[in-house]
Amino acid sequence: MRILKKILVWILTIESRLIIGKYKPFIVAITGSVGKTSTKDAIYCVLKNRERYARKSDKSMNSEIGLPLTIIGAPNAWHSFSGWLRNIMLGAKMIINRVDYPNCLILEIGADHPGDIRKVARWLHPDIVVITRISKTPVHVEFFKSSEEVFKEKAFLARVVKDGGTLILFADDDKVMTLGEIPKVLNATKNMKDKKIEVLTFGIDMPATARGENYMGSIQSGISFTLDLADEKVPVSTHGVLGKVYLYSLLAAAVVGKVRNIPLADIVKSLNGYEAPRGRMNIIPGINGSMLIDDTYNSSPDAVMSALETLKELKSEVTSNAIKEDFGLVNLSNIPIGQVSHRKIAVLGDMMELGRFSTDEHRKIGREAAGIVNILITVGPRAQMIAEEALRSGIPADYVKCFDSSSDAAPYVASIAGAGDIILVKGSQSPRLERVTKALLREPEKADKLLVRQEEEWLNKK
């Protein structure tokens, strides 16, 4: 099976290289540890109405097989031999004939194993490279000797920006900012003396090309901030999502818009209309008048800390009108306003692929959660360490529950959800915490539109 996969990846990669060489699209490539997918989607939101034909990576298709599928424009065929054959034939057709191919590709680039980005960089030379936050303890570290090797792998994409291209960096991370020296290093070599690469930045805390100011998060209205783009300041507001990770994504997209000479008014209009990918800090109405923060796509230490910080910052905004309009209660007489609990509940699952860092990182989350949540629910054997550390940090035992699986946890969480409760649900892919969110939906019939992993292939998995 592994041999067949290698052959398939080889064929699709060869086709992708030939397609890129033939059609020469403008390429924006995004990598990092946190916020790749949301940044890719935000950039697409800004570019889709300005480019003749823009295409982005579907969902998080950033692997050795996901990237070629995006370039070809083919779906994941899963276990279908005929489906993969159709994908290969589609790629061949594009190479032999001239078709209407995108003039702009927005590609998410991941690094699951050593060499993943280096292999891609041999043939994919982007016009713009965006580097998001790179975690000190990133996921997939178990496949690398150190977190420094993960950084170097992701940083390799910065070395292959086209001559005349742009490198866009996360300004609030000193280590990411060191990548701004790469153009100087390249120009010091004999064969690249004339290579010109512009370095631009985005962030909140440090001076940047695109800087976010006056950030606010609301469980009713999402996020709002002031965009300072090259010394022009305008308000931006995006509904349905929470968290500074989205602020960073929108700022990165604004920089890409500037590089593509899009007017500021059009950039802001696109950012205001941004819709977050499913399973990433989405605000969803829950049962019994609760509100959900669904962040179930995947998890890492930095991402959990960011989600908890967002939960901490949320203020109680519940009034009788807010409950009726936003929390989904039709008959307020059944739940007096005095009984609205305003609790902050966190359902946290295992964080996977942390290798030797797993124990320490789960315990750090427990210490952080203890000072923020009213009720803590964990799912999975690793997440139990979150509960143990939260108990040591002073959260009462009656307010901590541990479950082996999301299927076990879902009925319990549904039984305690009450009016005004804000419930954060977050975990890596393996614990499948979208099952918990599904049990909490005010409108469960919309699960396929609201939640991740609702395809038949996923629903059939245990």
C-alpha positions in Angstrom: 0.0 0.0 0.0 2.9 2.4 0.8 4.5 1.7 -2.5 1.2 2.4 -4.3 0.9 5.7 -2.4 4.5 6.7 -3.3 3.8 6.0 -7.0 0.6 8.0 -6.8 2.3 11.0 -5.1 5.1 10.8 -7.7 2.7 10.9 -10.7 0.6 13.7 -9.3 3.7 15.7 -8.4 5.1 15.4 -11.9 1.8 16.5 -13.3 1.6 19.4 -10.9 5.1 20.6 -11.9 4.2 20.4 -15.6 0.9 22.3 -15.0 2.7 25.1 -13.1 5.3 25.3 -15.8 2.7 25.5 -18.6 0.2 27.9 -17.1 2.5 30.0 -14.9 -0.1 31.1 -12.3 0.7 33.7 -9.6 1.3 31.7 -6.5 0.8 32.7 -2.8 2.2 30.0 -0.4 1.4 30.0 3.3 3.2 28.0 6.0 3.6 28.1 9.8 2.3 26.3 12.8 -0.8 28.3 13.8 -3.3 29.9 11.5 -2.3 28.5 8.1 -5.8 27.6 7.0 -7.5 30.7 8.3 -4.8 32.8 6.6 -5.2 31.0 3.3 -8.9 31.5 3.4 -8.6 35.2 4.3 -6.2 35.8 1.4 -8.6 34.0 -0.9 -11.4 36.2 0.4 -9.3 39.3 -0.6 -8.1 38.1 -4.0 -11.1 36.1 -5.4 -12.9 39.1 -6.8 -9.7 40.8 -8.1 -8.0 38.0 -9.9 -9.4 36.6 -13.1 -9.6 33.1 -11.6 -8.3 32.3 -8.2 -8.1 28.9 -6.5 -7.2 28.0 -2.9 -6.3 24.7 -1.2 -9.5 23.0 -0.1 -9.9 22.7 3.7 -6.4 21.8 4.9 -5.0 20.0 1.8 -1.4 20.9 2.5 0.3 17.5 2.4 2.4 15.7 -0.2 -0.8 14.5 -1.8 -3.1 17.5 -0.9 -0.9 20.1 -2.6 -0.8 18.3 -6.1 -4.6 17.7 -5.8 -5.1 21.5 -5.3 -2.9 22.4 -8.3 -4.7 19.9 -10.5 -8.1 20.8 -9.1 -9.0 17.3 -8.2 -10.8 15.9 -5.1 -9.4 13.4 -2.6 -10.5 10.0 -4.0 -10.0 8.3 -0.6 -9.9 4.5 -1.2 -11.3 4.6 -4.8 -8.9 3.3 -7.4 -11.2 4.6 -10.2 -11.3 8.0 -8.5 -7.5 8.3 -8.4 -7.3 7.2 -12.0 -9.8 10.0 -12.9 -7.6 12.5 -11.0 -4.5 11.4 -13.0 -6.3 11.6 -16.3 -7.5 15.1 -15.3 -4.0 16.2 -14.8 -2.8 14.7 -18.0 -5.6 16.5 -19.9 -4.4 19.8 -18.6 -0.9 19.1 -19.7 -1.8 17.9 -23.3 -4.6 20.4 -23.9 -4.9 24.1 -23.0 -7.8 24.6 -20.5 -9.1 27.5 -18.5 -6.6 27.3 -15.6 -6.5 29.7 -12.6 -4.2 32.7 -12.9 -3.8 32.7 -9.1 -3.2 29.8 -6.7 -3.3 30.2 -2.9 -1.6 27.2 -1.4 -1.3 26.0 2.2 2.0 24.2 2.7 2.4 21.8 5.6 5.4 19.9 7.1 4.5 16.6 8.7 7.9 15.0 8.2 11.5 16.2 7.7 12.0 17.2 4.0 8.3 17.8 3.2 8.7 21.5 2.4 12.2 21.1 1.0 10.8 18.7 -1.6 8.1 21.1 -2.6 10.5 24.1 -2.7 12.6 22.3 -5.4 9.9 23.1 -8.0 7.3 25.5 -6.4 8.7 29.0 -6.5 5.9 31.3 -5.1 5.5 34.9 -5.9 4.4 35.6 -2.3 5.3 33.5 0.8 3.4 34.1 4.1 4.9 32.8 7.3 2.5 32.7 10.2 3.3 32.0 13.8 5.7 29.1 14.3 5.2 27.5 17.7 8.0 26.7 20.1 6.3 23.3 20.6 4.6 22.7 17.3 2.5 19.7 16.3 4.3 16.9 14.3 7.4 17.5 16.5 7.5 13.8 17.2 8.8 13.3 13.6 11.6 15.8 14.0 14.7 15.7 16.3 13.8 19.1 17.8 11.5 22.1 17.5 14.4 23.9 15.9 14.3 21.5 13.0 10.6 22.1 12.5 11.4 25.8 12.3 14.1 25.3 9.7 11.8 23.1 7.6 9.1 25.6 7.5 11.5 28.5 7.0 12.9 26.8 3.9 9.9 28.1 1.9 11.1 31.7 2.6 14.3 30.8 0.5 12.4 30.1 -2.7 10.4 33.2 -3.2 10.7 34.3 -6.9 12.9 37.1 -7.9 10.8 40.3 -7.5 8.5 38.5 -5.1 7.4 39.2 -1.5 8.1 37.6 1.8 5.4 38.4 4.4 6.3 37.7 8.1 4.5 37.6 11.4 6.0 40.6 13.2 5.1 39.6 16.8 7.5 36.6 16.7 11.2 37.5 16.9 12.2 34.2 15.5 9.9 34.4 12.5 11.3 37.9 11.9 14.8 36.5 11.6 13.7 35.1 8.2 13.7 38.7 6.9 17.5 38.3 6.7 17.1 35.5 4.1 17.1 37.8 1.0 20.4 39.3 2.2 21.9 35.9 2.6 20.7 34.8 -0.8 22.1 37.9 -2.4 25.5 37.2 -0.8 25.8 34.1 -2.9 27.4 34.3 -6.4 24.4 33.0 -8.4 21.7 35.1 -6.7 23.3 38.6 -6.4 20.5 40.3 -8.3 17.6 38.6 -6.7 15.2 41.2 -5.2 12.7 40.1 -2.5 10.5 42.6 -0.6 9.9 41.8 3.1 6.6 43.0 4.6 5.0 42.2 8.0 1.8 41.9 10.0 1.1 41.9 13.7 -0.4 43.6 16.7 2.4 44.3 19.2 5.3 45.4 17.0 5.5 47.9 14.1 4.3 46.3 10.9 3.1 46.9 7.4 -0.4 45.8 8.5 -1.1 46.3 12.2 -4.2 45.5 14.2 -5.3 48.0 16.9 -8.2 48.2 19.3 -9.1 44.5 19.1 -12.4 43.4 20.6 -14.1 40.0 20.7 -17.8 39.5 21.4 -19.8 36.2 21.6 -22.6 38.0 19.9 -20.8 39.9 17.1 -17.4 38.3 16.6 -14.2 40.3 16.3 -13.6 44.0 15.4 -10.4 46.0 15.2 -8.7 49.0 13.5 -6.6 48.1 10.5 -3.5 50.2 10.1 -2.2 49.4 6.6 0.7 51.5 5.5 -0.4 54.4 7.8 -4.0 54.3 6.7 -6.5 53.4 9.5 -9.9 51.8 8.9 -12.3 49.8 11.1 -12.9 46.1 10.3 -15.5 43.7 11.8 -16.0 40.0 11.1 -18.9 38.0 12.4 -19.2 34.4 13.5 -15.6 33.9 14.7 -13.5 34.7 17.8 -9.8 34.9 18.6 -6.7 36.9 17.8 -5.6 34.1 15.5 -8.2 35.5 13.0 -7.0 39.0 13.5 -3.5 37.9 12.4 -5.0 36.0 9.4 -6.9 39.1 8.3 -3.9 41.3 8.7 -1.8 38.9 6.6 -4.5 39.0 3.9 -4.5 42.8 4.0 -0.8 42.8 3.2 -1.3 40.4 0.3 -4.0 42.7 -1.0 -1.6 45.7 -0.8 1.0 43.7 -2.8 -1.6 43.0 -5.5 -2.5 46.8 -5.6 -6.0 46.3 -4.4 -7.6 49.5 -3.1 -7.9 49.7 0.7 -11.7 50.1 0.6 -12.0 46.8 -1.4 -9.6 45.0 1.0 -11.7 46.1 4.0 -14.9 45.1 2.2 -13.5 41.6 1.6 -12.3 41.3 5.2 -15.7 42.3 6.6 -17.2 39.5 4.5 -14.7 36.8 5.6 -16.2 33.5 6.7 -14.1 31.3 8.8 -13.5 27.6 7.9 -15.5 25.1 9.9 -14.2 23.9 13.2 -12.0 27.0 13.9 -13.3 29.2 16.6 -16.8 29.4 15.1 -19.6 30.9 17.1 -22.6 28.6 16.9 -26.0 28.7 18.8 -26.2 25.8 21.3 -29.0 24.0 23.1 -30.8 25.4 26.2 -29.7 29.0 25.4 -26.0 28.2 25.4 -23.4 29.5 22.9 -20.7 27.3 21.4 -17.1 28.2 20.3 -16.4 25.3 18.0 -12.6 24.8 17.5 -12.6 21.1 16.8 -10.6 20.9 13.6 -7.3 20.3 15.2 -5.2 21.3 18.2 -1.8 22.3 19.4 -0.5 23.9 22.6 -0.4 27.4 21.2 -3.8 27.1 19.7 -5.4 25.8 23.0 -3.7 28.7 24.9 -5.1 31.1 22.4 -8.6 29.7 22.6 -8.5 29.8 26.4 -7.3 33.4 26.3 -10.2 34.2 24.0 -12.6 32.6 26.5 -11.1 34.5 29.3 -11.5 37.8 27.6 -15.2 37.3 26.8 -17.3 39.4 29.1 -20.9 38.5 30.1 -23.0 40.3 27.5 -26.3 38.4 28.3 -29.4 40.4 28.7 -33.0 39.2 28.4 -33.0 40.5 24.8 -29.6 38.9 24.0 -30.9 35.6 25.3 -33.9 35.7 23.2 -32.2 36.9 20.0 -28.8 35.4 20.2 -29.1 32.4 22.6 -32.1 31.0 20.9 -34.7 31.0 23.7 -38.2 31.6 22.4 -40.1 31.5 25.8 -38.2 33.4 28.4 -40.9 32.7 31.1 -39.5 29.2 31.5 -36.0 30.4 32.3 -35.9 33.6 34.5 -33.0 35.9 33.9 -31.7 35.2 37.4 -31.2 31.6 36.5 -28.9 32.4 33.5 -25.6 31.0 34.6 -23.0 32.8 32.4 -20.6 29.9 33.0 -17.5 29.3 30.9 -17.2 25.6 30.1 -14.2 24.1 28.3 -14.3 20.7 26.6 -10.6 19.9 25.8 -9.4 16.8 24.0 -6.0 15.1 23.5 -3.3 17.1 21.7 -1.6 14.7 19.3 1.9 14.4 17.8 3.8 16.2 20.5 6.3 13.5 21.2 8.3 14.0 24.3 6.6 17.4 25.0 3.2 15.8 25.4 3.1 15.5 29.2 4.4 19.0 29.9 2.2 20.7 27.3 -1.0 19.0 28.5 -0.2 20.0 32.1 0.5 23.6 31.1 -3.0 23.7 29.6 -4.5 22.4 32.9 -2.8 25.2 34.9 -4.1 27.8 32.4 -7.6 26.4 32.3 -7.9 26.4 36.1 -7.9 30.2 36.2 -10.4 30.7 33.4 -13.1 28.1 33.3 -16.0 27.3 35.6 -16.3 23.7 34.4 -13.6 21.6 32.7 -14.3 18.5 30.7 -11.5 16.4 29.1 -11.6 13.8 26.5 -8.9 11.1 26.0 -6.0 9.7 28.0 -3.6 12.5 27.3 -6.2 15.2 28.1 -6.7 13.6 31.5 -3.4 15.2 32.4 -5.1 18.6 31.8 -7.7 17.7 34.4 -5.1 16.5 36.9 -3.1 19.7 36.7 -6.3 21.8 36.8 -7.2 20.1 40.1 -3.8 20.7 41.5 -4.2 24.4 40.5 -7.3 24.8 42.6 -10.4 24.1 40.4 -12.9 22.2 42.6 -13.2 18.5 41.9 -16.9 18.7 41.3 -16.3 20.9 38.3 -13.9 18.6 36.5 -15.0 15.5 34.5 -12.9 13.1 32.4 -14.1 10.9 29.5 -12.4 8.3 27.4 -14.1 9.3 24.2 -16.2 12.1 22.6 -19.1 9.8 22.3 -19.1 9.3 26.1 -18.6 13.0 26.8 -21.3 14.4 24.5 -24.4 13.3 26.5 -22.9 14.7 29.7 -22.0 18.1 28.2 -25.5 18.3 26.7 -27.1 17.5 30.1 -25.4 20.5 31.8 -25.5 23.1 29.1 -27.6 26.0 30.3 -28.8 29.5 29.3 -25.9 32.0 28.9 -23.2 29.3 29.1 -20.3 29.8 26.7 -18.9 26.4 25.8 -15.5 26.0 24.1 -14.9 22.7 22.4 -11.3 22.0 21.2 -9.1 19.0 20.5 -6.9 17.3 17.9 -8.5 15.4 15.1 -8.2 12.0 16.7 -10.6 12.6 19.7 -13.2 13.7 17.1 -14.7 16.4 19.4 -17.0 17.6 16.6 -19.2 14.8 18.0 -19.5 16.8 21.2 -20.4 20.0 19.3 -23.0 18.1 17.3 -24.7 17.0 20.5 -24.9 20.7 21.6 -26.2 22.3 18.4 -29.4 24.2 18.7 -30.1 23.2 15.1 -28.6 19.7 14.7 -30.1 19.4 11.2 -27.5 21.9 10.1 -24.5 19.9 11.3 -23.2 19.2 7.7 -23.0 22.9 7.1 -21.6 24.0 10.5 -19.2 21.3 11.5 -16.0 19.6 10.3 -15.7 16.0 9.3 -19.3 15.5 8.3 -18.5 13.6 5.1 -19.7 10.1 4.8 -16.1 8.7 5.0 -15.6 10.4 8.4 -19.0 9.6 9.8 -18.4 5.9 9.1 -15.2 6.0 11.1 -15.3 4.9 14.7 
